[in-house]
Amino acid sequence: MSASSESKRDFVSSELGTKDYWDETYDREIKSFNDFGDVGEIWFGEDSQERVLDWLEDCDLVTTDDSVLDLGCGNGMMLIEMARRGYTSLTGVDYSQGAIELAKAIAEKEEITCINYQVADLIAADCTQKYTCLTRQYKIVIDKGTYDAISLIPDSEVEARQVYLKTVKHLVAENGMFVITSCNWTKEQLLHFWKTDFELFEKIPTPSFQFGGQSGNTVTSLVLKPKP
């Protein structure tokens, strides 16, 4: 199933687009981690994460020395797995203090020291000047569900998405790549929104389904490159 424009979305603004929701979520997950060692949910599931990491591992343009930024890192498990695979220059940001505290606690338990975590609001107008880790560019910038969450912000999602686009444009190096995974937007919708500054480099294969004579994907993962 596909749509050629943003107007054909099948979701609406919700509490998933609010900071309060994520703060409460990570407060619970920190307690669960401290009490039981449970790292919490991997957004879109472990398989979705592995598909992105396997693609990066197989890409001739990517090395383990490349700088990596995870936007909306949550519990940091994407970066934890990248560290296990040998990546050495890793940064994660999230606007929830609880998420960053949880990510740091997990990294400490795993004895992983190559990840730099920082609280940062990616849709603040001055975020690329306000937060140290957002003042530079990265070879690989990863979004796994963050654009989806921004798209669910009540009342101001359109403005928020435009600010986010400018933020990502600033963060991706000229020779870098932006890897975005979404469960709310189709390939066509993502390309439509990001087309002002990015172009498709490759689509990462994801499981498909058949319904009513049409095929579609529950999750879409794209690798985008900055336009010349």
C-alpha positions in Angstrom: 0.0 0.0 0.0 1.3 3.4 -0.8 0.4 7.1 -0.8 1.8 9.9 -2.9 1.3 12.7 -0.5 1.3 13.5 3.2 -2.5 14.0 3.3 -3.1 10.2 3.0 -1.7 9.3 6.5 -3.7 6.8 8.5 -2.8 8.1 11.9 -3.6 11.1 14.1 -1.8 13.1 16.8 -1.7 11.3 20.1 0.0 11.1 23.5 2.8 9.3 21.7 3.8 12.8 20.5 4.1 14.3 23.9 7.2 14.6 26.1 5.1 13.7 29.2 4.3 10.3 27.7 8.0 9.5 27.1 9.1 10.8 30.5 6.6 8.6 32.2 7.5 5.6 30.0 11.2 5.9 30.8 10.6 6.5 34.5 8.9 3.1 34.6 11.7 1.5 32.5 14.4 2.9 34.7 12.7 1.4 37.7 12.3 -1.9 35.9 16.0 -1.9 34.8 17.1 -1.1 38.4 14.8 -3.8 39.9 15.0 -6.6 37.3 17.7 -5.6 34.8 15.1 -5.3 32.0 16.4 -2.9 29.4 12.9 -2.1 28.1 11.4 -2.1 24.6 13.3 -2.0 21.4 11.3 0.3 19.2 9.8 -1.6 16.2 11.4 -4.8 17.5 14.8 -6.3 17.5 14.4 -7.6 13.9 13.9 -4.0 12.6 17.1 -2.9 14.4 19.1 -5.9 13.1 18.0 -5.1 9.5 19.4 -1.6 9.7 22.7 -2.8 11.4 23.2 -5.6 8.9 22.7 -3.2 6.0 25.3 -0.8 7.5 27.7 -3.7 8.1 27.4 -4.8 4.4 27.7 -1.3 3.0 31.2 -0.5 1.5 30.8 3.2 2.3 30.5 2.6 6.0 33.4 1.8 8.5 33.3 1.2 12.2 35.3 4.4 12.7 32.6 6.5 11.1 30.8 9.0 13.4 27.2 7.8 14.2 24.3 9.8 15.7 21.1 8.2 16.9 18.3 10.7 17.0 15.8 9.9 19.8 18.0 7.0 21.1 15.6 6.0 23.9 17.2 3.2 25.9 20.2 3.2 23.6 20.0 -0.4 22.5 20.8 0.5 18.8 24.1 2.1 19.9 24.8 -0.7 22.4 24.6 -3.2 19.5 26.7 -1.0 17.3 29.4 -0.9 20.0 29.3 -4.7 20.2 29.8 -4.7 16.4 32.9 -2.6 16.7 31.8 0.9 16.1 33.8 3.4 18.1 32.3 6.9 17.6 28.8 6.8 18.8 26.4 9.5 20.0 22.8 9.3 21.2 20.4 12.1 21.9 16.9 12.1 23.4 14.7 14.9 24.8 13.7 12.7 27.7 16.1 12.9 30.7 14.9 9.5 31.8 15.8 7.9 28.4 19.3 9.2 28.7 19.7 8.0 32.3 18.5 4.6 31.3 20.8 4.4 28.3 23.8 5.4 30.4 22.9 2.8 33.0 22.7 0.1 30.4 26.0 1.1 28.8 27.6 1.1 32.2 26.3 -2.3 33.0 27.6 -3.6 29.6 30.9 -1.9 30.3 30.6 0.1 27.0 32.4 3.4 27.1 32.4 4.6 23.5 28.9 6.1 23.5 28.3 9.7 24.3 24.7 10.5 25.5 23.1 13.9 25.8 19.7 15.3 26.5 18.6 17.3 23.4 15.4 18.6 22.0 15.6 18.0 18.3 12.7 20.3 17.4 13.9 23.3 19.4 14.6 26.1 16.9 18.1 26.7 18.3 19.0 23.0 19.0 22.0 23.0 16.6 23.6 25.8 18.6 22.3 24.9 22.1 23.5 21.3 22.4 27.2 20.5 21.9 26.7 17.2 20.1 24.4 18.9 17.6 26.8 21.5 16.5 28.8 19.1 14.4 28.0 16.7 11.5 28.0 12.9 11.4 28.7 10.3 8.7 25.7 8.2 9.8 22.5 9.7 11.3 19.9 7.2 12.4 16.2 7.8 13.1 14.2 4.7 14.2 10.7 6.0 15.1 11.6 9.6 16.1 10.1 11.2 13.0 7.0 9.1 13.7 6.7 10.5 17.2 7.3 14.0 16.0 4.5 13.5 13.5 2.1 12.7 16.3 2.7 15.9 18.3 -0.7 17.4 19.1 -1.5 20.7 17.4 2.0 21.6 16.1 3.2 18.5 14.2 3.6 20.3 10.9 5.9 23.0 12.3 7.8 20.4 14.3 8.4 18.3 11.3 9.8 21.3 9.4 12.2 22.1 12.2 13.3 18.5 12.4 14.0 18.5 8.7 16.3 21.5 9.1 18.0 19.9 12.1 18.7 16.6 10.2 20.0 18.5 7.2 22.5 20.3 9.5 23.6 17.0 11.1 24.2 14.8 8.1 27.7 15.3 6.6 28.0 16.0 2.9 29.2 12.5 2.3 27.0 11.0 4.9 23.7 9.1 5.0 20.4 9.4 6.9 18.8 6.1 7.8 15.2 6.4 8.7 12.8 3.7 9.9 9.1 4.4 10.1 5.9 2.5 10.8 3.6 5.4 10.1 4.9 6.6 6.7 5.2 4.8 3.4 8.3 5.0 1.2 6.6 7.5 -1.1 5.5 9.7 1.8 8.9 9.8 3.3 10.6 10.6 0.0 8.0 13.3 -0.6 8.7 15.0 2.7 12.5 14.7 2.6 12.9 15.5 -1.1 13.9 19.1 -0.6 17.3 18.1 0.9 17.7 14.4 0.5 17.4 11.7 -2.2 17.0 7.9 -2.0 20.2 5.9 -1.8 18.7 2.5 -1.0 15.6 0.9 0.5 16.4 -1.6 3.2 14.2 -4.7 2.6 11.5 -5.2 5.3 8.7 -7.8 5.6 5.8 -7.3 3.3 2.1 -8.3 3.4 -0.7 -8.9 0.9 -4.2 -7.5 1.5 -7.0 -6.9 -0.9 -4.8 -7.5 -3.9 -2.2 -4.9 -2.8 1.2 -5.4 -1.1 2.7 -3.2 1.6 5.1 -3.0 4.5 4.4 -2.6 8.2 7.8 -0.9 8.6 9.7 1.2 6.1 13.5 1.7 6.3 15.2 4.0 3.8 18.8 5.2 3.4 18.8 8.8 2.2 21.8 10.9 0.9 22.1 14.7 1.0 21.4 16.3 -2.3 24.4 17.8 -4.0 
